[in-house]
């Protein structure tokens, strides 16, 4: 796996967006860039500072071995070999406990900064990673919705199309950020998010020529080229100037990059990142590798939260963690788990009212495929974030009414 | 000689100014185009799609044929002699490595229990008695990965130099269709065998290929065949064969998957051979897709191939890869009929597609975003290179662009189309061109010097200074989080020491990838084409490399830059010093968004 373990050099910095831009302008790097976007200039309204970071655990994380229902005998009957024993789990109450390596999640829950939403899924579930992920990305199961739910949110809350409003850190763009109007900024390694070119060729490299007979694909390429030009210098400078004493653990799932952009005060309000490459698809001998990956996730998310405190932005940032589906209730004969249905969603942050939401699905009333039945439509969590955090109208954006949970104060 | 070349340029440039727009009625029309409709532009389009792009000389050769002949030459390639070297193994494998442990703990636990593992005996006494077992486990992982990179490099050279471009292109197509990754297989030998399998059946019969893939050790390893046994079927392969290999999602039930999985029970591999274990095979009746019987895997494949959706699914996937992303349900059905009527023979299907008016319609021509491997190979081909440069590294380069051979991202393979382009990736594509015309001088070969990720170099340096193993292998820097000390807890071996030993042993055996720069001669290229002025040179390069014309204002601006660099617009005056400026110009041209299209 190529996901990096970024460590950061230690020289001090406290650059604001303004000084950052000044230093860039001084270096002649931001010619043609609007120095202050109209929206961030009038960020008096607090809602305009609110940021949502979405972390996808690709491959379908095994929720039952993440937040273990250790008081439920049925769990141990279903998982005689890979069930995590009560004395090993990190108990958060008399029903549930986190996987042994998830000290960070345990702490966040106990501090009241984590909402666990139980039994999240949807009707007529797909067991295909790709289909189900598309349903979660669009927030529109069993339809042909072409745009991602975050792409639609961006178009709704930022009609001015602020550059760098929607950022996706990955090798390729997620369907979740695909928008009708916004062009998401998508990059993987900030240090490589730059164009090489000799000085004399710069003006040509930076202009996007008109094609003679532009096809739809050509127009798409031109749009991406413009977005790249506007974003790359800001992102790279943000990363170069970001130093943190906080330990994000071994696989940081790109959260330090998000922190760097927040530290640089970019106008981004929607970030999307993932634990990549179907890593959580644990069909075979899962215990050791699954616990290790959860440790990475827990370390990275709690590190990110500490970093937000350090930056004074903890009140402005919420993190959503999800997977495209859960895994089967029973273990399989290869000491792993197969594709399942309902799963937890985690909403994490200082502004979040922590605790349990939704009803844990029953482990004794499984369907014919050995799966639990979902108790919470996952779009209720999207609605809670759209209405309660981002200040948009979920009814329009999700094409239907999904009752919000009172996740925010 | 140049006297004869000049008219060539005029013909080429003249052709580029003519508009060869096809009638709109061609879109969706599978009727073959006629000989009178054949021209240079269409020959270039064919070579772009059925191969990896072409030089003007190759285009001229194909333009002189009839469209039927041109397509036949590419598709029925078996008669074209193509002497290319077989992969040269470094010799990293030995029998003691079989069967390879599923994990490092499995290897060392076996050593603890039996006194031996991976062909290495445990030391009778002393410290770190199982160190050599841990070393050997990691040795194979590193050696197999490095050798896989050599396979990727070898394959890239085939793509560049082959006289049967469609053979390699179809091999690449099947690699994406039957996606299998060394990341999980952990055995380059299996990956190479699979690659040869794809090549052997590249344009052959889909049924034959599907059965061969279902019995292919790399695929069996990738989709967990070893644990699919009677009484405890593992659904992984059965699900993917229906969802990704034959029918497509939504055309079968979960019950069909469970039943199909039972039919494949007992299929496994031993070393590099397919085996059926009769004791592990479920011999009871299975019911799927309306059929009931005591099926085995081959019979299930036949049931899947008899589904009308399967021919349509495969036909549409080929079409999307070779022609364009969007196709109407009617066209999809028609294409499915073509494939079904050919009895799943791929070659006649491709011939039908490549000769169709639809293939040459405006909706198809120059609308495809080149996948990274094709972008890189096509660039080298059009530059006239005879070998893939070692700098930049082909595998690292294509990986950073989103496509590494032998490492598809997941079971669905590469997504293609717009997914290849993000702001970050678009810049990276331009940077690839920069690194081709101005190769990095501080290049570090990652097949010798370990990636920082492994943190091997600091360990090696400390040991050389006489520092004890525990101190030398203590993680550097900040206090580490919960799990990172795991390796040091076990007294029987030290995993960070093993990591260092394994790397050293691996690079001792694995042959290095040759690290030569590209030998470019753009001066010779524009001179041979008969270019006299900077504008002609720019127009020639645009025509040679791009499939899409750009506006005249941009053409003039690029020529103005070249002229400013040369201090003249007269190429003969600048003959002795124009290479550097031509390279700068080529970088600009190949950084155009339009260069991503083919």
Interface residues (C-beta under 8 A of the other chain):
Chain A: X1 X2 X4 X5 X7 X101 X103 X126 X127 X128 X129 X130 X131 X168 X171 X172 X173 X183 X184 X185 X186 X187 X188 X189 X192 X193 X194 X195 X196 X197 X198 X200 X201 X204 X205 X207 X208 X209 X210 X211 X212 X213 X215 X216 X217 X218 X220 X221 X222 X224 X225 X227 X228 X231 X232 X247 X249 X250 X276 X277 X278 X283 X284 X285 X288 X292 X295 X296 X299 X332 X333 X334 X338 X339 X369
Chain B: X21 X102 X103 X105 X183 X224 X227 X229 X231 X232 X234 X235 X236 X239 X243 X249 X250 X254 X362 X366 X367 X368 X369 X399 X400 X402 X409 X410 X411 X412 X415 X418 X419 X420 X421 X422 X423 X424 X425 X426 X427 X428 X430 X431 X434 X435 X453 X477 X478 X479 X480 X481 X482 X483 X484 X548 X549 X550 X551 X553 X554 X557 X558 X561 X564 X565 X584 X585 X587 X588 X591 X592 X593 X594 X596 X597
